[in-house]
Amino acid sequence: MDMQAVNRKVIEQFRAGGEIEGMHRERLLLLTTTGARSGRQRTTPMMFHPSGDRVFVMASNAGARKPPDWYFNVRANPTVGVEIGDESYTATATELAGEERERLWAEITALYPFFLDHEQKGERRIPVVALARA
């Protein structure tokens, strides 16, 4: 499966405002990062978890042994673009740690237990990244 082609189609459907094949629109955001090495803008569709005034994204990479590329991008440049529904804004990405990470991880995995499967399959701790409006 060509994930880049799938992502392009999801981004197109998301921005068109209609239904997104095989996904729940209300749980999807587009994250635009600056490439850590290339410096180019990259947009990735992904699931998110809202809590308080922030949204959280999980660097699960569907259980792969390494985090997704966007994770390395936000570590190098934490200023990102976020699109949720009809809204777009600039945000600052911050990886959670300690008690806050554990609390949010428990909340997220209670709602979406498949993230525990991703963690086990990838044999790594999945990073949780907060996106706060800039």
N, C-alpha and C positions, 0 to 999 in steps of 0.2 A: 504494500500500500504506500503510495506517494503522499506522505504527510504534508509536504509543502503544498501540493495541489489541493488536498483536503482543507488545509488552513486558508488558502486563497478563496476557496468557495465559501467557507464559513464567514470569512471577513466580508465578502461581497454580499452575502445574504443578510448579515447583521446590519451592515450600513444601509441596505435597501429598506430595512425596517420591517420586513416580513418574517415569515416562519423560517427557522433554520433546521434543515433536515437532520433528524436524529438527535437533536439537542433541545434543551429547555432554555429559551431566550432569556428568561428572567434570572437565570443562574450563570449567565455568560457575560464576560467583559472582554474588551480588546485592550491589550497592554502594548504600548509602543515604547521600546527601549532604544538606547544608542549602543551599537555593537562595541563590545569591549576592545576588540582588535581592529575592526573595520571602520568604526566611527559612523557607520550607516544606520539609518532608522530601520527598525524591525518591529513588525506588529504580529502579535501572537494572540489568538483567541484562547480563553481559558475559563474554567469555573472559578467562582469567587465565593467568599463567605462574608456577609456584612455583619459588623458588630460595632455598635456605637457610631462614632463619626468616621470610622475607617472601614476599609474593605481589606480582606486578607486573601492571598493567593498561595497555593501550595506547590512547591517545586518537586512534584512527585515524578514527573516524566513517565507516567504510566507504569511505574515500578522498575524503570531502568536503573542500572548500577550507578549512573552519574546523573546529576541534576540537569534540567533542560538548559539550553543556551541562554534563555532570557534571564535566568538566575545569575549567571556570570556577568551578564550585561548590567543588571541593577547593582551588583556589588561594585562594578567599576564606575558606574554613573547612576546614582540613585534618583535623578530627576527623570520622570517617566510621564507618558501620556496615558490617560485612562478614558475609555469610552464605555459607558453603561447606559443601556436604553438609548435615549435621544440626547444624553448629556456627555460632554467631553470636558476634561479638565487636566491640569498639570498636577502631579502628585510627587511626593517623596517616598521612595521605597526604603523600608528598614526591616532587616531580618530580626525576628523575635528570638529572644533567648530567655533562659531561666524559667521562673515561675509563670511569667506571662505567656511564654511559648507553650508550656505544659497545659495551662488552663485553656488556651484557645485550641490546642491540638485535641484535648479531650472533648471540647464542644463540637469541633469539626468532625471528628471520627464517630461521635455519637450519632450525628446526622448522616454522615457519609462513611460507613464502615469500610468501603472499598479502599480508602486511603491506608488503612491498616494492612490490607493485602499488598498494596504498592510498597509499603515500607518493608514488609517481610520479603517480598520478591526481590527488591533492589538491595536488600541487606545493608540499608543505610537509614539514618534518621532524616526524614523529609523536612526540609526547611519550610518555615511559614514566614511569609513576607507581608508586612503591613503596608498599605498604600494610603497615605494621608494627604489630603489636599494641601497644595503648596500655598 
